[in-house]
Amino acid sequence: QVRLVESGGGLVQAGGSLRLSCAASGSIVSSNSMGWYRQAPGKQRELVAVSNNGGSTNYADSVKGRFTISRDNAKNTLYLQMNSLKPADTAVYYCNARVIPKAGITWDYWGQGTQVTVSS
């Protein structure tokens, strides 16, 4: 059973920082591509950052230079360090695991989300 549990969200003033964590079951983090998505009220879900299985990372243009995605394979945990937060970053943040059990098959797993609110 794949389980992803986000934590670390909260209320912070503009310019502040938060670190989100995603605790995963099994060896999900170490063996698969992982990502953070967010969804703000009235907007569609968007990709924030991805940590590819090979070690590379990608970021949305809106967060480049401010957010850092990382993983601790020993703890099977994914992180998102968020600095210089802006009110526009306010959203529910979701952890994603993309599992490819075999060629031609892709499974996406999601956490329950954690609320991040940035005040002006």
C-alpha positions in Angstrom: 0.0 0.0 0.0 1.4 3.4 -1.0 0.8 6.2 1.5 2.0 9.8 1.2 1.5 12.1 4.1 2.4 15.8 3.9 3.2 18.0 6.8 4.7 21.4 7.6 2.2 23.8 6.2 0.9 26.8 8.1 0.6 30.5 8.2 3.6 32.7 7.4 4.2 36.3 6.6 5.4 37.4 3.2 9.2 36.9 3.0 9.2 34.1 5.5 10.0 30.4 5.0 8.5 27.0 5.5 9.7 23.4 4.9 7.1 20.9 3.8 7.7 17.2 4.3 6.2 14.1 2.6 6.6 10.8 4.4 6.1 7.9 2.1 5.6 4.2 2.7 8.0 1.5 1.6 10.8 2.6 -0.7 8.7 5.0 -2.8 11.0 8.1 -2.4 14.2 6.3 -3.2 12.9 4.4 -6.2 10.7 6.8 -8.1 10.3 10.3 -9.4 8.7 12.6 -6.8 7.0 16.0 -7.1 5.2 18.8 -5.3 2.0 20.3 -6.8 -0.2 23.0 -5.5 -3.7 24.3 -6.0 -4.9 27.7 -5.1 -8.6 28.7 -4.8 -10.0 29.2 -8.3 -7.0 27.9 -10.0 -6.0 24.5 -11.5 -3.4 22.3 -9.9 0.1 23.1 -11.0 3.5 21.4 -10.8 5.8 23.2 -8.4 8.9 21.1 -8.4 10.0 17.6 -9.4 12.8 15.4 -8.2 13.5 12.9 -10.9 14.7 9.4 -10.2 18.0 10.1 -11.8 18.7 13.0 -9.4 17.9 16.0 -11.5 15.3 18.6 -10.5 12.9 20.9 -12.2 10.9 23.9 -11.0 8.1 26.1 -12.1 9.3 29.5 -13.3 7.3 31.1 -10.5 9.3 29.4 -7.7 12.8 29.2 -9.3 15.4 30.5 -6.9 13.1 30.4 -3.9 12.1 26.8 -3.5 14.2 23.7 -3.2 13.1 20.1 -3.6 15.1 17.4 -1.9 14.8 13.8 -0.7 16.2 11.8 2.2 16.2 8.2 0.9 17.1 6.7 4.2 14.0 8.3 5.8 11.9 7.8 2.7 10.9 11.4 2.9 10.6 14.2 0.3 11.0 17.9 1.3 10.2 21.2 -0.2 12.1 24.2 1.3 10.2 27.4 0.5 11.9 30.7 1.0 11.0 34.3 0.3 7.3 33.3 0.3 4.8 35.5 -1.4 1.0 35.7 -1.0 0.7 34.1 -4.5 2.2 31.0 -3.0 -0.9 30.4 -0.9 -2.3 27.1 -1.9 -2.8 23.5 -0.8 0.4 21.6 -1.5 0.3 18.0 -2.6 3.0 15.4 -2.7 3.1 13.1 -5.7 4.9 9.8 -6.4 5.1 8.6 -10.0 5.6 4.8 -10.1 6.5 2.9 -13.3 6.2 -0.8 -12.3 6.9 -1.9 -15.9 7.1 -0.5 -19.4 3.9 1.2 -20.5 2.4 1.5 -17.0 2.5 4.7 -14.9 0.8 5.0 -11.5 0.5 8.4 -9.7 0.0 8.5 -6.0 -1.1 11.6 -4.0 -1.0 12.7 -0.4 -3.9 14.5 1.3 -2.4 17.9 1.0 -1.2 20.6 3.4 -2.3 24.2 3.5 0.2 27.0 3.1 -1.1 30.5 3.7 1.2 33.5 3.1 0.0 36.9 4.5 0.9 40.2 3.1 
